[in-house]
Amino acid sequence: MSLAVPQQLKSGDKVATVSPSSGTAGLLPWKYEVGKKQLQDAFGVKVVEMPHTLASYDDVYKHPKKRAEDLMAAFSDPDIKGIFACIGGEESMRMLPYIDFDVIKNNPKIFTGYSDSTTIHLMCFKAGVRSYYGPSIMAGYAENGGLFPYMESSARKTLFSNEVIGEVAQNTAGWVVKQYPWDDKSLLHTPRKLNPPMARKCILGSGKVQGHLLGGCMEVLDMLRGTSLWPELDKWQGAIAFFETSEEMPPIDNIIRWLRTYCEMGLIQALAGIVLARPGGDAVGEEYYSAQEEAFLKIIRDEYKLDLPILTRLDFGHTDPQFLIPYGAKAEIDADNKTFTILESGCL
C-alpha cells in the first residue's frame, strides 16, 4: 500500500489537539486536562490546542468549517509534528466540504484517534497519508489513575519509533469498557476495575495471510459508504480489514446487513483476512461477543461460502487498553496460532 509515512514523534515535539467531532473537551475540560498532562508526562511532547479545540459544545457542533480549519492549520504548521483527536462523536463528516486534501498530502504527519475519527483516517487515506487508529485524549490518554502500560507501550512503539512493530502481544493485564461518569471530578484519578484477560479466537480460516490494514468503526464506516471518502474496491484488494463497534452496541441485525452489503459490493471477497475487536459498551458481554462472531460466520461463511481468516476479540477500538493500528501497514494473521503481527514500522 503506497501511503506517505510520517516521521516518528520524539520528546520535545509539539503536538496539536483537535475536536473534529464532539465538543466534549470544552464541555468537560478537567477530563481533557488529565489526558493532556498524562500524554505530556509519558512522552515528553508539548501539547497545544487549536483555536476551537476547547470551544463550547454548541460552538463545535454549529461550526464544522471551524473544525476543518483547525485540522488544516494543524497539518499546515511545520512546528506541529502530530495531531491527536480529543474524542469521537458523529460529526466529523460535516467537515468534508472544507477539507483541502492537498494540505494533508503535502504535510504528512501523525494523526491519531478512533471511533468517529474513522472519518479523518479516511481523509488521510484519500490524501495518500498514513494515520493511526488508536486512543484519543479523553478516551485513552485520560485514563483514570494513569496510562495503561499496554496502551503506552503500543503508542511508544507505533508513534515514537521507526522499528518494526512486530507481533501484537496479548493483553494479559485485563481490560475494561465501562467508564466512570466524566462529570465526577473525584474519580479522575481512581483506577477502573479490570476484567480478566480474554483469549483471542479464530472463528474462520487457517494458515497465514498478509495484507495492508484498512478499516475502522463499523457504524462510522456505514455512515461514510457512498461518500467521496469511501475507498474504492481496489483499495480493499488483498487488505486485512480491521473492524470494531462502539459503546452504542449496534444491533446484530445491523452488523448482518452491513456485512451482506459488503459482500454484494465484492469487498469481503477482496480481503485477505479480518481482525475484529472486542466490542465496546458498558453492558457488553459474552452473549454479544458471540452474537457478533456468529453474524460474521452467517454472512461470510454460510451465505457467501467464503473461507478467509477471521481473528476476533482483539484489543483495539472501544476498549481499554487498546493497541494502535497504522493504516496501510503490512500485517499478518496466523489463524492457527491466533497471532496478529504488524510487519512494518509505524513511522519513519
Secondary structure, DSSP 8 states (H G I E B T S, - for coil): ---B------TT-EEEEE-SS--HHHHSHHHHHHHHHHHHHHH--EEEE-TTTT--HHHHHH-HHHHHHHHHHHHH-TTEEEEEE----S-GGGGGGG--HHHHHHS--EEEE-GGGHHHHHHHHHHTB--EE--BTTTBTT-TTS--HHHHHHHHHHHS--SEEEE-----S-BB-----TT-GGGTTS----B-----EEEE--SEEEEEEEEEEHHHHHHHTTSTTS--HHHHTT-EEEEE--TT---HHHHHHHHHHHHHHTHHHH-SEEEEE----TT--HHHHHHHHHHHIIIIIIIT-----EEEEES-SSSBS---EETT-EEEEETTTTEEEEEEES--
